[in-house]
Amino acid sequence: MRHTLVTRGKPTLRIDARSIVPATLCALSREELLRTLLPHGREAVPIGEWFEVRSESADDAQPWLRLEGELARFDHLGAGMAAGILELHGSVGDGVGIGMSGGTLRVDGSAGALAGCAMSGGWLEVIGDVADFAASALPGEMEGMRGGTLLVHGRAGARLADRMRRGTVAVHGDAGEFLASRMVAGTVAIGGACGPHPGWGMRRGTIVFAGEAPPPPATFVPVLSDAEVIWQLLARDLERFGSRFDGLPRRAVRRWAGDLAVEGKGEWLVPH
């Protein structure tokens, strides 16, 4: 089944919507979906109370689910998603795509905090902004994003990709303070400016400043060895995101290594 859910109004309290994933809901009939419960405060309320549902039969190779309307109080949409396509038309709450391991999740709006936290695979695309701690570690966890792709067309908040271990994060706009702090591995590309302390405590991994690059701190040192081959491979991969990443392979690059304060072997790549 293909389902389209349209909000009836704004919930009084926040809703934990982690059960709204394509593989789960597309296996249900319209009547079964309407009876599916969502936590709302101390109660569990059927989906039919919050959404109008339009359903149609489909023989798609992968499940497809679409939500429309006021979604800002719906948290954890697409959490744990492993397959299928989830389209969210409207700004969403916290934790969208949290723990995602596969499939495609698109947000035609902005997202709250913890977007793409602990991702291990899949494609998460946000047309607007994301708040703090996107692609980072869950509270109390030691590892952040471990795979997949997070693409943000707007700006990102503080601590983007904190403790990131693998995968790709590309942000067309600006990013907040402590960008890629404590990064272990992976690639973060920023098209705009960033706040203070980028790369703080990073051990490995790569930050690409396609836009306005900050001055490297004292714990980063210039690298004079040639990196043209790896730069061309990486630049061509990032160019597919378009906008501020267009033309990256045609630009030369400067490299900086650090954070030496933690014996880190990460790198900043600054095209010019």
Number of C-alpha atoms within 10 A of each C-alpha: 18 21 23 16 20 18 18 14 12 14 16 9 11 17 21 20 22 20 19 24 26 26 20 15 21 22 13 15 15 18 11 13 20 19 13 16 16 21 17 17 12 6 9 12 16 17 21 20 15 17 18 15 18 12 16 10 10 13 8 10 7 13 22 22 23 20 22 18 17 18 24 19 19 24 24 26 27 29 24 21 28 19 21 21 22 25 19 22 19 19 23 26 26 24 28 31 33 28 26 28 22 21 21 22 27 20 22 16 20 21 29 22 21 28 31 38 29 30 33 24 24 22 22 25 20 24 20 18 22 31 21 22 28 32 36 31 27 21 11 6 10 13 21 29 34 26 23 21 23 25 18 24 21 19 23 27 22 22 27 32 34 30 28 33 26 24 22 23 27 21 26 25 19 19 27 20 19 22 27 31 23 27 32 25 23 22 23 25 21 26 23 18 17 24 15 13 17 24 29 23 24 30 24 23 24 25 27 22 22 26 20 14 18 14 8 16 14 10 16 21 16 13 13 9 8 11 14 12 9 9 20 17 11 15 21 16 13 24 15 11 16 11 11 17 23 15 15 21 19 12 13 14 20 16 21 21 21 26 26 17 13 13 13 21 18 23 24 27 20 19 20 13
